[in-house]
Amino acid sequence: QVEVAESGGGLVQPGGSLRLSCAASGFTLSIYSTYLINWYRQTPGKGRDVVATFASPGGTTNYTDSVKGRFTVSRDNVKNTGYLQMYSLKPEDTAVYFCNIRTLRSSYWGQGTQVTVSS
């Protein structure tokens, strides 16, 4: 059984930083396997929007325009964990952030972690 668990959310002031973690169990984030680690965010009353993607193999990354230059998505295959490093946070980054691991056959979601950017 595959489980995905996000952590690292919290309250941060504008301009601050947070690092979100996406721990996978029951699925190995091998550097040789084909999968995506997607980070989505969702605000009340809206759908989930993808903000960053890490593609394996190869490690290609993509970002939505609003976070380019501020967010970095990565993977640590030893710790079997994905990360979303967020810098220069803005109030509009406030949302519940979800990690999604998508393989050729399946898609796995975590429960989400709240990020609130406020002074």
Sequence and secondary structure as in RCSB ss.txt:
>XXXX:A:sequence
QVEVAESGGGLVQPGGSLRLSCAASGFTLSIYSTYLINWYRQTPGKGRDVVATFASPGGTTNYTDSVKGRFTVSR
DNVKNTGYLQMYSLKPEDTAVYFCNIRTLRSSYWGQGTQVTVSS
>XXXX:A:secstr
  EEEEE  EEE TT  EEEEEEEESS   SSS EEEEEEEE TTS  EEEEEEEETTTEEEE GGGTTTEEEEE
ETTTTEEEEEE S  GGG EEEEEEEE SS EEE   EEEEE  
